[in-house]
Amino acid sequence: MDPKLSVQWVQELRESPEIVTRSLLYVTVALLVALIAWYYWKISKIERMISKIPGPPTWPIIGNAHLFYGLNMQNLCEKQTALMKEYGTTLRFWLGPYLWINLAEPKHLEALMTSEYATNKDPTYQFFKDQANGIFIASGENWKKLRKLVNPTFNQKLLENFTECFNEQSKILVDVIEKKTDGSVFDIHDYVARCTLDILCGTQMNVNSTEQLDNTSNFAKHLLWSTEITKQRYIKLHLHPDILFHMTELSRQNMKHIHHLHKFVKGVIQKRKLARKEENIATDALIIGEKKRPVFLDSVLHHYNDLPEDKLVLKITDMFIAGSDTTAVAISYALMIMGIYKEIQEKVYKEVINVIGDNDDDITHLDLPKLPYLEMVLKEVLRHYTIPAVVRKLDKDQSIGDLTLPAGTSAQLCFYAVHRDPRFWKYPESFYPEHFLPEEILNRPKYSYVPFSMGPRNCPGYAFAMMSMKIVVAAVIRKYKIHSDVDLKTMEFNNVFMLEPKNGYPIQISKR
Ligand code: HEM
């Protein structure tokens, strides 16, 4: 354009601002129309792709969000189960503009869990990023790097080495709860959670933690409160944007609980850093046998040497959570349930006594395969109460056999439903360890039981979990008889990671 003309044009615009306003309005309207047209084109393409998948009728803009608004975990699972009864296990619902597809067919779970395009977590996991911003919610290259670092820290030899700590902390637990043999009813989770936290610190962090004796951090309670708050965001669409959530009183309370969690994690990091300095650690690994084996915290300190401490805390807090909260819940359930079903307790007790006796001898990794009934009990606990679902964001259109799910879908892999599907379980609602007899296992599709998930993004701690849970439960059961009056059928749940009972795990114990 001739520079003289352009100067003249700018001058004209300055003299008549209404032209500018009108032009801006036209451009904005045109952009909005284009955006809405693009949105509807995209949605209708997705609708065509998923036309075979049933789901409840949608409302404009919010889709099906109203169905879930304000539900707690109990009601959420029940709502989803009811929807699955009405529409089948594979169903879709729209949360505003987001498409969620619920999957509970073993072949669908297998296709997704083993797919390299379904390893990313749904963006809603980012709600947890103030609490922990590590491997559990990471995506893409960031996740791959962390996973590469984590996998070797669960090496079999290292796990065998950890059994010393599992035993040591189990014995402390047995001593600490001795004062409860006075017949009083108490929540066993309060004690077990501190035991599993000390176990996690003593193994993967290589730091001696004494929460069982001092109880200074209240880690499990702050975790419960923070998680309950964060989970509310899932079912309240207006709390999805960080900016809105951070303006609420809920967020302020959340940050207080998170402060306590991080204070504990920071203390562990500082202890380990100091020990490394004092020991003048030249290597970042425990030497076991001939080989160097890195534990998790040493590996992180090595690979993220330059990361400021607050970022380091955020990066590893989820290992504290995943590694202690889950096992604490499962152990507490196992003990409480044995208090309800005395015949199961007696069978476990006899098995334990036969294998390791009623003395204080350590339970070795070689003893563990000799406790098949205890393993069946723990597996049945996890069938009922593991993480009810994981949600993956699909990077690409994904074929799962008879269906193709569109890229961008949030695929909800519903463990809760598949673990209670009457096609695979003789007594889906009952506590029946015999579901895990070898012949029963052979009769089921492989992906009908997935408490630790499967595939490249499965739980790397599953063997650690099974070993530590067996040792803790065996140590308690060989010393105490347990009684509990809880009615599993009427139990209500908290909205947290695992399916946790609202009223805790009340039991009574007496010496054997
Ligand atoms: C009963 C005990 C446990 C259960 C039921 C459990 C279950 C799970 C599940 C379902 C996932 C999500 C997998 C997915 O998204 O597909 C997971 C992830 C994870 N778990 Fe566990 N877990 C348990 C114990 C442990 C322990 C003891 C540790 C560590 C010591 C651990 C470390 C992790 C980590 C680091 C992840 C994130 C993996 C990733 O995103 O790549 N878990 N766990």
Residues whose N, C-alpha, C, O or C-beta is under 5 A from the ligand:
A	BS01	HEM	I135 F136 R147 M319 A322 G323 T326 T327 A330 T386 I387 V390 P451 F452 S453 R457 N458 C459 P460 G461 F464 A465
